[in-house]
Amino acid sequence: MSVSSSSSTTKLHLNGTIVCGFEGKNGEEAPYVFEAKTNSNYIATSTSENVIKIYSSSSFEHLNTFHGHSSTINELNFFHSNPHLLFSASSDQNICLWDLRTNNPIKILNEKGNGFFSFSLNANDSMIASGIQEDILVWDIRTWNKVVQYSSFHPEDITQVKFHPIHHHLLYTGSMDGSICVTDTRISDEEEALTEGIHLEDSIQNIGFYGVQREKLWIQTHSERLSFYQEGIRIGEFDNPRLNLSNPQIEFNYLVSCTYDPSENQLYVAAGTHSGTIGLGLVNEQSMALIATMEGGHNGVLRSVQFDVGTKQVVSAGEDSRVCFWSDKESERASMNENKASKKRIARDLTKPY
């Protein structure tokens, strides 16, 4: 995606919309979409109905709905080497592995505790990791054996778990205690495994990597502070990014997340309004500027905004049950998919009038 970094703000085009559900006959709200993940074949969404809905990435056709979880699905991750395999992690204490060409999970991992709130698959598809309360758990998925369990790094619940995208043995974990720990998962001894520690004053909401070698780390806290670190040293920080992005024409109500475009080596920060407008800011360690807005796709709070490397699009998901696709190039697909969704709803209402 190529968006000018000049002082003017670009309006990105809505290139497609998937509607994942509708309001009920008795006034029930349409299901929220918590997350949308994409690869070359599929679009996977997790909804507030505790289901995973799968769509074709080329046609947006609904392909399947998976019902394997009984509580909130907190994270989805596609395999890197096989586009048909998808992991899901849930508050129901289960991690499920799905083959999207079938109807049932092909593997279920269960751990007693408060459930899996964050989950990561490493870059060579050999290990998965998650957190259960204060414990960090790592499995070798070639044998499905639990190979590592760290219990002394975080005194409070773990909120984020991310393998480094290049150094696939390094695991980054963030916690409600305001700390981030970097561990070498090849080492089982806890004292030797810890390679780096970062301490912030606020609980950790989200983390991610950027830079040519993903050598830098961005950190989002629950108080909406945005910090940047390299080798454990803070190299930049913004106390309230959404205020930096707001202007007299538009006031953003919340920060969504950061998303990285490796092809341009650019880091973006996304903010939203209660009515569904998305703001995209270009950010580095010293500066932040609103460069693009996205309007007309959503009418509620955003839950996820990510950059799709394959299609060079921004993918957004929200509480209005929609997944939207945006870019700097105009497409006819948006109106086509809105018409399809409207026709499906009309057909449903006609066949079920009561």
Salt bridges, closest charged atoms under 4 A:
GLU23 OE1 - ARG345 NH2 3.08
GLU35 OE2 - LYS37 NZ 3.23
ASP92 OD2 - HIS69 ND1 2.96
ASP99 OD1 - ARG101 NE 2.94
GLU111 OE2 - LYS146 NZ 3.00
ASP125 OD1 - HIS80 ND1 2.84
ASP140 OD1 - ARG142 NE 2.98
ASP177 OD2 - HIS154 ND1 3.36
ASP184 OD2 - ARG186 NH2 2.84
GLU201 OE1 - ARG225 NH2 3.88
ASP202 OD2 - ARG225 NE 3.59
GLU224 OE1 - ARG242 NE 2.83
GLU237 OE2 - ARG225 NH1 3.91
GLU237 OE1 - ARG234 NH1 3.41
ASP239 OD1 - ARG225 NE 3.88
GLU285 OE2 - LYS216 NZ 3.27
GLU295 OE1 - LYS11 NZ 3.30
GLU319 OE2 - ARG303 NE 2.82
ASP320 OD2 - HIS298 ND1 3.08
ASP328 OD1 - LYS329 NZ 3.92
GLU338 OE2 - ARG322 NH1 3.31
ASP349 OD1 - LYS25 NZ 3.79
ASP349 OD1 - ARG348 NH2 2.71
